[in-house]
């Protein structure tokens, strides 16, 4: 297909776009399997209760995912997006079987290494392909829908896993749905997904966005918008990793049942997922800077509320606010990276951003494991709240709006072209 025949847009590429949304739902479902039951799984099956040992599975997941994200950007030079999505699913296929038949904790660690690679390659591929398809006009909406599908699936499957474990009395059975999720995701990709290279060529011929001088340095810190988003992404996933590992422990210590913990652990990602249908589109019409700074501050306030909370209603409200705050930032992280990078450099820049963002899982898990054993879970939550608010304040200070501007900003480190 020539570039002149290839059209960009959500409506013009609706069939492929919605197929990729469905596939990303299955990608998210693979993570949701572990979201609410791993602490119980570790204790009942392997007798592991120490926070440091327990959080080792998140370290494995975060390291593998962050490295896979970075490699995804580099591998797009040699492989098509579809090929990388298929490879990502190949890494997912053994995961539920390893968890079902694990004879020691190292099997769980290995399963999470594979799961991290799956998430890094498969989720990144669906993100990049959707950005390729829709062009500039509805990029925020597209990212909102993408992240909605993924994280709604995380939340729903977290609840499903908790329910299965509670209803059957066998926490291991919670991993059985993952067999179907991985097979369906692989087959849908293999038979129905089409690659998006022609769309990349079309956008590259139309864009006015300059090439970055040094993709790694600019994305990591030097570029005012990209660097701020990367730092906020790191802090966002740091707090998510901490909550993933420690919140079930905290809730169980407050006397909640496993089924209640499954429901509570599903609230945050479900609100996060559903909210992105609105917040992604907001990024297309409002300044993303304010959405990002507000979202990070709301997250910090909500985590602080979990530190002080005792009542069930307060916990629910805090988790809803946490989901709203995360919904404000998550799709707009990706949109900011996309609107500040040339189409040919976009996979590399997205890969670097996602490397640092998901390395936050590793930092959060290590910090949570060490400090929770030394000082307690509540201490870790309070520190996390303060760091998250700080990231929001820094974004407000350092970022600048790019919408409808035509000027050169040393602060943002790029030529800001007029956007329609």
C-alpha positions as CSV (number, residue, x, y, z in Angstrom):
1,X,0.0,0.0,0.0
2,X,1.5,3.4,-1.0
3,X,1.6,6.3,1.4
4,X,-0.9,8.2,-0.8
5,X,-3.4,5.4,-0.3
6,X,-2.9,5.2,3.4
7,X,-5.2,7.4,5.5
8,X,-4.7,8.3,9.2
9,X,-7.5,8.6,11.6
10,X,-9.6,6.7,14.2
11,X,-12.6,6.3,11.9
12,X,-10.5,5.5,8.8
13,X,-8.8,2.6,10.6
14,X,-11.6,1.6,12.9
15,X,-11.5,-2.2,12.4
16,X,-7.8,-2.5,13.1
17,X,-8.0,0.0,16.0
18,X,-10.7,-1.9,17.8
19,X,-9.1,-5.2,17.2
20,X,-5.9,-3.8,18.9
21,X,-8.1,-2.5,21.8
22,X,-9.5,-6.0,22.3
23,X,-6.0,-7.6,22.2
24,X,-4.7,-5.1,24.7
25,X,-7.5,-6.1,27.0
26,X,-6.1,-9.6,26.9
27,X,-2.6,-8.2,27.6
28,X,-3.9,-6.5,30.7
29,X,-5.8,-9.6,31.8
30,X,-2.6,-11.5,32.1
31,X,-1.4,-9.0,34.8
32,X,-4.8,-8.9,36.6
33,X,-4.4,-12.7,37.3
34,X,-1.8,-11.9,40.0
35,X,-3.0,-8.5,41.2
36,X,-5.0,-9.6,44.2
37,X,-3.9,-13.2,45.0
38,X,-0.1,-13.3,44.9
39,X,0.4,-12.4,48.7
40,X,-2.0,-15.2,49.6
41,X,-0.5,-17.5,47.0
42,X,3.0,-16.9,48.4
43,X,2.0,-17.5,52.0
44,X,-0.4,-20.5,51.6
45,X,1.6,-22.4,49.0
46,X,5.2,-21.5,49.8
47,X,5.1,-20.1,53.3
48,X,6.5,-16.7,52.3
49,X,5.3,-13.8,54.3
50,X,8.3,-11.4,54.5
51,X,7.7,-8.2,52.4
52,X,11.1,-8.3,50.8
53,X,10.8,-11.9,49.6
54,X,7.2,-11.4,48.6
55,X,8.0,-8.3,46.5
56,X,10.7,-10.1,44.6
57,X,8.1,-11.2,42.0
58,X,7.4,-7.5,41.3
59,X,11.1,-6.8,40.9
60,X,11.4,-9.6,38.4
61,X,8.3,-8.4,36.5
62,X,9.4,-4.7,36.5
63,X,13.0,-5.4,35.4
64,X,11.8,-7.7,32.6
65,X,9.1,-5.3,31.4
66,X,11.3,-2.1,31.5
67,X,14.1,-3.8,29.5
68,X,11.6,-5.2,27.0
69,X,10.1,-1.7,26.6
70,X,13.4,-0.3,25.8
71,X,14.3,-3.1,23.4
72,X,10.9,-2.7,21.7
73,X,11.9,0.7,20.4
74,X,15.2,-0.6,19.1
75,X,13.7,-3.8,17.6
76,X,11.2,-1.8,15.5
77,X,14.2,-1.1,13.2
78,X,14.5,-4.8,12.4
79,X,11.0,-6.2,13.0
80,X,7.5,-5.1,12.2
81,X,5.1,-4.1,14.9
82,X,3.0,-7.2,14.3
83,X,6.0,-9.5,14.6
84,X,6.9,-7.9,18.0
85,X,3.3,-8.3,19.2
86,X,3.4,-12.0,18.3
87,X,6.7,-12.5,20.1
88,X,5.2,-10.8,23.1
89,X,2.4,-13.3,23.2
90,X,4.8,-16.2,22.8
91,X,6.4,-15.2,26.1
92,X,2.9,-15.1,27.8
93,X,1.9,-18.7,26.8
94,X,3.9,-20.5,29.5
95,X,3.0,-18.1,32.4
96,X,-0.3,-19.6,33.7
97,X,1.2,-23.1,33.5
98,X,4.2,-22.1,35.5
99,X,2.1,-20.6,38.2
100,X,-0.3,-23.6,38.3
101,X,2.5,-26.1,38.7
102,X,5.1,-24.1,40.6
103,X,7.0,-26.3,43.1
104,X,9.0,-23.4,44.6
105,X,9.1,-19.6,44.6
106,X,11.7,-19.5,41.8
107,X,9.0,-20.8,39.4
108,X,6.9,-17.7,40.2
109,X,9.9,-15.4,39.7
110,X,10.6,-17.0,36.3
111,X,6.9,-16.7,35.4
112,X,7.0,-13.0,36.2
113,X,10.1,-12.5,34.1
114,X,8.2,-13.9,31.1
115,X,5.1,-11.9,32.0
116,X,7.2,-8.7,32.1
117,X,8.6,-9.4,28.7
118,X,5.1,-10.1,27.4
119,X,3.9,-6.8,28.8
120,X,6.8,-4.8,27.5
121,X,6.6,-6.1,24.0
122,X,2.9,-6.7,23.5
123,X,1.5,-3.6,25.3
124,X,4.1,-1.4,23.7
125,X,3.3,-2.8,20.3
126,X,-0.4,-2.1,20.6
127,X,0.3,1.5,21.8
128,X,2.7,2.2,18.9
129,X,0.3,0.7,16.4
130,X,-2.6,2.7,17.6
131,X,-0.6,5.9,17.5
132,X,0.4,5.0,13.9
133,X,-3.2,4.5,12.9
134,X,-4.9,7.5,14.3
135,X,-2.6,10.4,13.5
136,X,-2.5,13.6,15.5
137,X,-6.2,14.7,15.9
138,X,-7.5,12.0,18.2
139,X,-4.3,10.7,19.7
140,X,-5.3,11.4,23.3
141,X,-8.7,9.6,22.8
142,X,-6.9,6.7,21.2
143,X,-4.5,6.4,24.1
144,X,-7.4,6.7,26.6
145,X,-9.3,3.9,24.9
146,X,-6.1,1.8,24.8
147,X,-5.3,2.2,28.4
148,X,-9.0,1.8,29.4
149,X,-9.1,-1.6,27.8
150,X,-5.9,-2.7,29.4
151,X,-6.5,-1.5,32.9
152,X,-10.2,-2.3,33.0
153,X,-9.1,-5.8,32.2
154,X,-6.6,-5.7,35.0
155,X,-9.2,-4.6,37.5
156,X,-11.9,-7.1,36.3
157,X,-9.5,-10.1,36.3
158,X,-8.1,-9.0,39.7
159,X,-11.6,-9.4,41.1
160,X,-12.2,-12.6,39.1
161,X,-9.0,-14.1,40.5
162,X,-9.9,-13.2,44.1
163,X,-13.4,-14.6,43.6
164,X,-12.1,-17.9,42.2
165,X,-9.5,-18.3,45.0
166,X,-12.2,-17.5,47.7
167,X,-14.9,-19.6,46.2
168,X,-12.8,-22.7,45.5
169,X,-10.5,-22.4,48.5
170,X,-7.6,-23.1,46.1
171,X,-5.7,-19.9,45.3
172,X,-3.8,-21.7,42.5
173,X,-7.0,-22.1,40.5
174,X,-7.1,-18.3,40.0
175,X,-4.4,-18.7,37.3
176,X,-6.5,-21.0,35.1
177,X,-8.2,-18.2,33.0
178,X,-4.7,-17.1,31.9
179,X,-4.5,-20.1,29.6
180,X,-7.4,-18.9,27.6
181,X,-6.3,-15.2,27.7
182,X,-2.9,-16.0,26.3
183,X,-4.0,-18.4,23.5
184,X,-6.8,-16.0,22.3
185,X,-4.5,-13.0,22.3
186,X,-1.9,-14.9,20.2
187,X,-4.4,-16.3,17.7
188,X,-6.1,-12.9,17.2
189,X,-2.7,-11.3,16.5
190,X,-1.6,-14.0,14.2
191,X,-4.6,-14.2,12.0
192,X,-6.2,-10.7,12.0
193,X,-3.7,-7.9,12.9
194,X,-2.1,-6.0,10.0
195,X,1.1,-4.0,10.3
196,X,1.2,-0.2,10.4
197,X,4.4,0.7,8.6
198,X,2.6,2.4,5.7
199,X,0.8,4.7,8.2
200,X,4.2,5.7,9.7
201,X,5.5,6.7,6.3
202,X,2.4,8.8,5.7
203,X,2.7,10.7,8.9
204,X,6.5,11.2,8.5
205,X,5.8,12.9,5.1
206,X,3.3,15.3,6.8
207,X,4.8,16.1,10.2
208,X,6.5,19.3,11.2
209,X,8.0,17.9,14.4
210,X,11.8,18.0,14.4
211,X,14.1,15.1,15.1
212,X,15.5,14.9,18.6
213,X,19.3,15.3,18.8
214,X,19.8,12.5,21.3
215,X,16.7,10.3,21.9
216,X,17.9,8.8,25.1
217,X,19.0,12.0,26.8
218,X,16.1,14.1,25.6
219,X,13.5,11.5,26.6
220,X,15.1,10.7,30.0
221,X,15.6,14.3,31.2
222,X,16.9,17.1,28.9
223,X,13.7,17.8,27.0
224,X,11.3,19.8,29.3
225,X,8.2,18.0,28.4
226,X,9.6,14.5,27.7
227,X,11.8,14.5,30.8
228,X,9.1,15.6,33.1
229,X,6.7,13.0,31.8
230,X,9.4,10.3,32.2
231,X,10.0,11.3,35.8
232,X,6.3,11.3,36.6
233,X,5.9,8.0,34.8
234,X,8.7,6.5,37.0
235,X,7.0,7.8,40.2
236,X,3.5,6.7,39.0
237,X,4.7,3.1,38.6
238,X,6.8,3.2,41.7
239,X,3.6,3.9,43.7
240,X,1.7,1.3,41.7
241,X,4.3,-1.3,42.4
242,X,4.2,-0.5,46.1
243,X,0.4,-0.7,46.2
244,X,0.4,-3.9,44.2
245,X,2.7,-5.7,46.7
246,X,1.8,-4.0,50.0
247,X,-1.9,-2.9,49.8
248,X,-3.2,-6.5,50.0
249,X,-1.0,-7.1,53.0
250,X,-2.3,-3.9,54.7
251,X,-5.9,-4.7,53.9
252,X,-5.6,-8.2,55.3
253,X,-4.0,-6.8,58.4
254,X,-7.1,-4.7,58.9
255,X,-9.3,-7.8,58.9
256,X,-10.7,-7.8,55.4
257,X,-11.4,-11.1,53.8
258,X,-9.7,-12.4,50.6
259,X,-12.8,-11.7,48.6
260,X,-13.0,-8.1,50.0
261,X,-9.4,-7.6,49.2
262,X,-10.0,-8.8,45.6
263,X,-12.8,-6.3,45.2
264,X,-10.8,-3.4,46.8
265,X,-7.8,-4.2,44.7
266,X,-10.0,-4.1,41.6
267,X,-11.5,-0.7,42.3
268,X,-8.3,1.3,41.7
269,X,-7.4,-0.2,38.2
270,X,-11.1,-0.3,37.2
271,X,-11.6,3.5,37.9
272,X,-8.2,4.1,36.3
273,X,-9.2,2.2,33.2
274,X,-12.7,3.6,32.8
275,X,-11.6,7.2,33.6
276,X,-9.2,7.2,30.7
277,X,-12.1,7.2,28.2
278,X,-12.6,10.8,29.4
279,X,-9.1,11.9,30.4
280,X,-7.5,10.8,27.1
281,X,-9.9,13.0,25.1
282,X,-9.4,15.9,27.6
283,X,-5.7,15.8,26.5
284,X,-6.8,16.5,22.9
285,X,-8.6,19.7,23.9
286,X,-6.8,20.9,27.1
287,X,-3.2,21.6,28.1
288,X,-1.7,18.2,29.1
289,X,0.6,19.9,31.6
290,X,-2.3,20.7,34.0
291,X,-3.8,17.3,33.6
292,X,-0.5,15.6,34.5
293,X,0.4,17.8,37.5
294,X,-3.2,17.5,38.9
295,X,-3.2,13.7,38.4
296,X,0.0,13.2,40.2
297,X,-1.1,15.4,43.1
298,X,-4.4,13.5,43.4
299,X,-2.6,10.2,43.5
300,X,-0.4,11.5,46.4
301,X,-3.3,12.7,48.4
302,X,-5.2,9.4,47.9
303,X,-2.2,7.3,49.0
304,X,-1.9,9.6,52.1
305,X,-5.5,8.9,52.8
306,X,-4.8,5.1,52.8
307,X,-2.1,5.8,55.4
308,X,-4.6,7.4,57.7
309,X,-7.7,5.4,56.9
310,X,-9.4,2.7,59.0
311,X,-13.0,2.6,57.7
312,X,-14.1,0.6,54.6
313,X,-15.8,3.7,53.1
314,X,-12.6,5.8,53.4
315,X,-10.5,3.1,51.8
316,X,-13.0,2.8,48.9
317,X,-13.0,6.6,48.4
318,X,-9.2,6.8,48.5
319,X,-8.9,4.1,45.9
320,X,-11.4,5.8,43.6
321,X,-9.5,9.1,43.9
322,X,-6.2,7.2,43.2
323,X,-7.8,5.7,40.1
324,X,-9.0,9.2,38.9
325,X,-5.5,10.6,39.4
326,X,-3.9,7.8,37.5
327,X,-6.4,8.1,34.7
328,X,-5.5,11.8,34.3
329,X,-1.9,11.0,33.7
330,X,-1.6,7.6,32.1
331,X,-3.0,8.2,28.5
332,X,-1.5,11.7,28.5
333,X,2.0,10.4,29.3
334,X,1.9,8.6,26.0
335,X,0.3,11.5,24.1
336,X,2.9,13.9,25.3
337,X,5.7,11.6,24.1
338,X,4.0,11.1,20.8
339,X,3.4,14.9,20.1
340,X,7.0,15.8,21.0
341,X,8.7,13.2,18.8
342,X,9.1,12.6,15.1
343,X,7.2,9.5,13.8
344,X,10.4,7.8,12.9
345,X,11.8,8.3,16.4
346,X,8.6,7.7,18.3
347,X,9.0,4.0,19.0
348,X,12.5,4.6,20.5
349,X,11.3,7.5,22.6
350,X,8.2,5.6,23.8
351,X,10.4,2.6,24.6
352,X,12.8,4.8,26.6
353,X,9.9,6.4,28.4
354,X,8.3,3.1,29.2
355,X,11.6,1.7,30.3
356,X,12.0,4.4,33.0
357,X,8.2,4.3,33.8
358,X,8.2,0.6,34.4
359,X,11.6,0.6,36.2
360,X,9.5,2.4,38.8
361,X,8.0,-1.0,39.6
362,X,11.5,-2.2,40.5
363,X,12.4,0.8,42.6
364,X,9.0,0.7,44.3
365,X,9.2,-3.0,45.1
366,X,12.8,-2.8,46.5
367,X,12.0,0.3,48.6
368,X,8.7,-1.2,49.8
369,X,10.3,-4.5,50.7
370,X,13.2,-3.0,52.6
371,X,11.4,-0.1,54.3
372,X,8.2,-2.0,55.2
373,X,10.2,-4.7,56.9
374,X,12.2,-2.0,58.8
375,X,9.5,0.6,59.5
376,X,6.1,-0.9,58.6
377,X,3.7,-0.7,55.6
378,X,2.2,2.7,56.8
379,X,5.6,4.4,56.7
380,X,6.1,3.3,53.1
381,X,2.7,4.6,52.0
382,X,3.3,8.0,53.6
383,X,6.7,8.4,51.9
384,X,5.2,7.3,48.6
385,X,2.4,9.9,48.9
386,X,5.0,12.7,49.4
387,X,7.1,11.7,46.5
388,X,4.1,11.5,44.2
389,X,2.9,15.0,45.1
390,X,6.4,16.2,44.5
391,X,6.5,14.8,41.0
392,X,3.2,16.7,40.3
393,X,4.7,20.0,41.5
394,X,7.8,19.5,39.4
395,X,5.7,18.8,36.2
396,X,3.8,22.1,36.9
397,X,7.0,24.0,37.1
398,X,9.0,22.5,34.2
399,X,6.5,21.6,31.5
400,X,4.9,23.9,28.9
401,X,1.8,23.5,26.8
402,X,2.4,22.7,23.2
403,X,-1.1,23.1,21.9
404,X,-1.7,25.9,19.4
405,X,1.7,27.4,19.9
406,X,4.4,28.4,17.4
407,X,7.6,29.3,19.1
408,X,11.0,28.0,20.1
409,X,11.3,27.1,23.8
410,X,14.6,26.2,25.3
411,X,12.6,25.2,28.3
412,X,10.8,22.4,26.4
413,X,13.8,21.8,24.2
414,X,12.0,21.7,20.8
415,X,10.3,23.7,18.1
416,X,6.7,23.8,18.9
417,X,4.7,23.7,15.7
418,X,1.1,24.9,15.3
419,X,-1.3,22.1,15.7
420,X,-4.8,21.9,14.3
